[in-house]
Amino acid sequence: MSLSPKVLKILLVVIVVGFSVGLYLQDVKHEESTAHAWKANRYNLDRFNKIMELNHKMNAKNWRTMQDSIGKQLDTLMILRFRKEVDSLGEADSQAYIDRQEVQASYMPN
């Protein structure tokens, strides 16, 4: 099959437009996920700044109480992070289970 120069040019334009649209959509999704990440991290950043403030207020008289408070704050941050990771794994597992059921159902005779 021989292609004329006109068909090749049209094909090239379609490919370039396709890549451009793909890059644009990828950039839009990246901006959206970045905005969500900043929104989620703002709360954690406030908590971390509070921990740093408590650390600067620590002196010889109150170091035990302040150290316990900082430890509790850091534990809370780690627990929140762990829960977020576990929740995301649970969502991925449930989606994989649903996908597996759909595939199995498609192989069943009618």
C-alpha positions as CSV (number, residue, x, y, z in Angstrom):
1,M,0.0,0.0,0.0
2,S,1.6,3.2,-1.1
3,L,0.6,6.4,0.7
4,S,0.6,9.7,-1.1
5,P,2.3,12.7,0.5
6,K,-1.1,14.3,1.2
7,V,-2.1,11.2,3.3
8,L,1.2,11.2,5.1
9,K,0.9,14.8,6.0
10,I,-2.7,14.3,7.3
11,L,-1.5,11.2,9.3
12,L,1.4,13.3,10.8
13,V,-1.0,16.1,11.8
14,V,-3.3,13.6,13.5
15,I,-0.5,12.0,15.4
16,V,0.9,15.4,16.5
17,V,-2.6,16.6,17.6
18,G,-3.1,13.3,19.5
19,F,0.1,13.7,21.4
20,S,-0.7,17.4,22.1
21,V,-4.1,16.5,23.5
22,G,-2.6,13.7,25.6
23,L,0.1,15.9,27.1
24,Y,-2.5,18.6,27.9
25,L,-4.8,16.1,29.6
26,Q,-1.9,14.7,31.6
27,D,-0.9,18.2,32.7
28,V,-4.5,18.9,33.8
29,K,-4.6,15.8,35.9
30,H,-1.2,16.5,37.4
31,E,-2.3,20.0,38.4
32,E,-5.5,18.6,40.0
33,S,-3.6,15.9,42.0
34,T,-1.0,18.5,43.1
35,A,-3.7,20.8,44.3
36,H,-5.3,17.9,46.3
37,A,-1.9,17.0,47.7
38,W,-1.2,20.6,48.9
39,K,-4.6,20.8,50.4
40,A,-4.0,17.6,52.4
41,N,-0.5,18.5,53.4
42,R,-1.5,21.9,54.7
43,Y,-3.0,20.3,57.8
44,N,0.0,18.1,58.4
45,L,2.3,21.1,57.9
46,D,0.5,23.0,60.5
47,R,0.9,20.2,62.9
48,F,4.6,19.9,62.1
49,N,5.1,23.6,62.7
50,K,3.3,23.2,66.1
51,I,5.7,20.4,67.0
52,M,8.7,22.6,66.0
53,E,7.3,25.5,68.1
54,L,7.0,23.2,71.1
55,N,10.5,22.0,70.5
56,H,11.8,25.6,70.7
57,K,9.9,26.3,73.9
58,M,11.5,23.3,75.7
59,N,13.8,24.1,78.5
60,A,15.4,22.3,81.5
61,K,12.3,22.7,83.7
62,N,9.6,21.4,81.2
63,W,11.6,19.2,78.9
64,R,9.9,15.9,80.1
65,T,6.4,17.2,79.5
66,M,7.3,18.9,76.2
67,Q,9.1,15.8,75.0
68,D,6.1,13.6,75.7
69,S,3.8,16.1,74.0
70,I,6.1,16.2,70.9
71,G,6.2,12.4,70.9
72,K,2.4,12.2,71.0
73,Q,2.1,14.7,68.1
74,L,4.6,12.8,66.0
75,D,2.8,9.5,66.8
76,T,-0.4,11.1,65.7
77,L,1.1,12.2,62.4
78,M,2.5,8.7,61.8
79,I,-0.8,7.1,62.6
80,L,-2.6,9.4,60.2
81,R,-0.1,8.7,57.4
82,F,-0.4,5.0,58.0
83,R,-4.2,5.1,58.0
84,K,-4.1,7.0,54.7
85,E,-1.8,4.4,53.2
86,V,-4.0,1.5,54.4
87,D,-7.1,3.2,53.1
88,S,-5.6,3.6,49.7
89,L,-4.5,0.0,49.7
90,G,-8.0,-1.1,50.6
91,E,-9.5,0.9,47.8
92,A,-7.0,-0.6,45.4
93,D,-7.8,-4.2,46.6
94,S,-11.5,-3.7,46.4
95,Q,-11.2,-2.3,42.8
96,A,-9.0,-5.3,41.9
97,Y,-11.6,-7.7,43.3
98,I,-14.4,-6.0,41.3
99,D,-12.3,-6.1,38.2
100,R,-11.5,-9.8,38.7
101,Q,-15.2,-10.6,39.2
102,E,-16.0,-8.8,36.0
103,V,-13.4,-10.8,34.1
104,Q,-14.6,-14.0,35.6
105,A,-18.2,-13.2,34.7
106,S,-17.3,-12.4,31.1
107,Y,-15.9,-16.0,30.7
108,M,-19.1,-17.7,32.1
109,P,-21.3,-19.3,29.5
110,N,-24.7,-17.6,29.0
